[in-house]
Amino acid sequence: MEKDQLYGQAVHLRHACETMAVMDALETRVRRLNDSPARADGHYVLYWIQANRRADSNHALAWALRLANTAGVPLLVYEGLTCAYPNANDRLHTFILEGVPGLQADLTRAGIGYFFYLRRTPAFRNDMLYRLAQRAICVVTDDYPAFNVVDHNRSVPQRVGIPFYAVDASCIVPMNIHEKRNWAAYTIRPKIHRELQHWLKPVPVEKPAQLWNHALIPQDVVKHRTNVTVETIPELVASCAINHSIAVSQSFRGGTAEARRRLTLFLESRLYRYAKESNQPAQRSTSDMSPYLHFGHISSLEIALAVKAYADEHQLLPDEYLEELIVRRELAFNFARFVPNPKTLDVLPEWALKTIAKHASDPRPVTYTYEQLLRGETYDDLWNATQQEMLTEGKIHGYYRMYWGKKIVEWSPTMEDALKTMFRIHDIYALDGRDPNTVTNILWCFGLHDRPWFERPIFGQLRYMSLDGMKRKTDVAAYIRQVASPQANLL
Ligand SMILES: Cc1cc2nc3c(=O)[nH]c(=O)nc-3n(C[C@H](O)[C@H](O)[C@H](O)COP(=O)(O)OP(=O)(O)OC[C@H]3O[C@@H](n4cnc5c(N)ncnc54)[C@H](O)[C@@H]3O)c2cc1C
């Protein structure tokens, strides 16, 4: 055999092995959640998007495509938005809807079907997933350990009558790799670092063997499809039976294109400052990716690969950023995966529970009601500004967000009240709320993933943060000015 031929075969073999390895890697992310048999005469595979609202860098979509190609049928993606989820409001609805036209265009270009359904009022049908599933071979969805996805992935598999797969497209190192709950970043970090080289790779892209054809959905279902364009979003939102008193974010627009625009901005003008300035809120050196990660408009994998490539090219060290994006974020997913009812103080480590109990009846010299906190009516101008940032933008800078939480602990009549207030505000106002990160970080204010500090009133051994500390370490006045005129600074 010619040397060239031999070389060609070797390359081919290596490529095949690499492809197999990538495919196996994909399988590691999959959990089958029922035993129902596939529908032999099904017309398509159905991917139900619940968390990862994007066409790229999406392992769930890749898995669904693989199943569709194996069965020789096309792929249909279904996304629904209901008026009935808790705290549905203009801000959250608008952000989600802003992602729809781009996703539709991306999937259509790829030969994949996309069906979006807006359930505007409770009188609208509530069975679109099941109706689309009636013609499907199987259903694939997102494995996402928070909000209503957890309940859906518990109840729907038993009712759908065909195989139901949940795929982790949220984490870089799959959640399935971890066998148990990790109690701190230092326990999960070595594992993530060991595994990372296997997972920090682009998602393999298969082309659909069969292109989508609209005729596969019966007319009485097709007629319920909602057409979303950029222009119609305000009127669609206005037509929904949701809370219209929560205004859209002043700066954050939803969608993959917007996520990528912000990512580019971060790479070019913030990443080089991140390690030094990420705890300086007025410097605005963080990536603002959390709303886009929460709604799945971009993947942490895409962000990490882009950050690594940019850092390599420009000789930057992105370690601090990747620690937050991967280690801290995936610690949160690990927690949410292994702790079934996480929104309670009961899940805290022993030392935190003890110290909270010991100080439960300490006098609270200053307390505020939920309404006073919500309106930002405290004696502390910095805290009021952080709350204002939440009300107008839908997130708070990470460093001051810790301060925000710690002061709610200090000013609430009980720890339980403090916990409730933080969740309530996040559930309604935060674009990145209702996330594994929400639960973990709110509980961090009560000692989760932290360690005991010096004993003091109210807090016991929980970490404390003071206004003097913030003034010493950060430019409080500049931040307060920014929040008062956000348009100029946050874009
Ligand atoms: C009380 C409190 C509540 C919080 N609520 C949320 C929330 O609802 N949703 C949310 O995504 N984050 C939350 N965080 C964590 C953190 O504040 C935000 O992730 C961060 O501020 C988002 O801004 P960014 O994208 O510019 O962050 P960057 O600093 O640019 O970080 C990039 C990404 O890394 C991840 N990350 C950063 N910090 C953390 C952290 N401490 N834990 C886990 N992942 C992190 C996020 O996905 C973030 O988008 C909360 C923190 C506290 C103290």
The ligand as a Gaussian input file, in Angstrom:
#p B3LYP/6-31G(d) Opt

LIG

0 1
 C      -27.541000      37.211000      46.953000
 C      -27.040000      36.786000      45.593000
 C      -27.946000      36.414000      44.614000
 C      -27.495000      35.989000      43.360000
 N      -28.424000      35.619000      42.422000
 C      -28.009000      35.168000      41.199000
 C      -28.954000      34.776000      40.230000
 O      -30.172000      34.851000      40.456000
 N      -28.498000      34.307000      39.041000
 C      -27.176000      34.250000      38.754000
 O      -26.813000      33.833000      37.651000
 N      -26.259000      34.625000      39.668000
 C      -26.622000      35.090000      40.881000
 N      -25.681000      35.487000      41.796000
 C      -24.250000      35.277000      41.501000
 C      -23.553000      36.450000      40.815000
 O      -23.799000      37.609000      41.513000
 C      -24.007000      36.591000      39.362000
 O      -23.854000      35.372000      38.679000
 C      -23.186000      37.635000      38.616000
 O      -23.245000      38.852000      39.289000
 C      -23.717000      37.794000      37.198000
 O      -23.116000      38.875000      36.543000
 P      -22.094000      38.669000      35.362000
 O      -22.663000      37.750000      34.346000
 O      -21.646000      40.002000      34.924000
 O      -20.939000      37.905000      36.139000
 P      -19.382000      37.583000      35.764000
 O      -18.602000      38.050000      36.907000
 O      -19.093000      38.155000      34.424000
 O      -19.375000      36.024000      35.750000
 C      -19.663000      35.230000      34.592000
 C      -20.637000      34.156000      34.941000
 O      -20.091000      33.325000      35.975000
 C      -21.149000      32.868000      36.808000
 N      -20.955000      33.374000      38.174000
 C      -20.427000      34.541000      38.590000
 N      -20.432000      34.622000      39.941000
 C      -21.004000      33.479000      40.372000
 C      -21.309000      32.947000      41.663000
 N      -21.038000      33.612000      42.781000
 N      -21.898000      31.741000      41.735000
 C      -22.187000      31.036000      40.633000
 N      -21.919000      31.477000      39.373000
 C      -21.350000      32.686000      39.261000
 C      -22.442000      33.453000      36.262000
 O      -23.040000      32.502000      35.413000
 C      -21.946000      34.662000      35.505000
 O      -22.828000      35.074000      34.477000
 C      -26.105000      35.954000      43.063000
 C      -25.211000      36.356000      44.048000
 C      -25.662000      36.762000      45.299000
 C      -24.661000      37.166000      46.330000

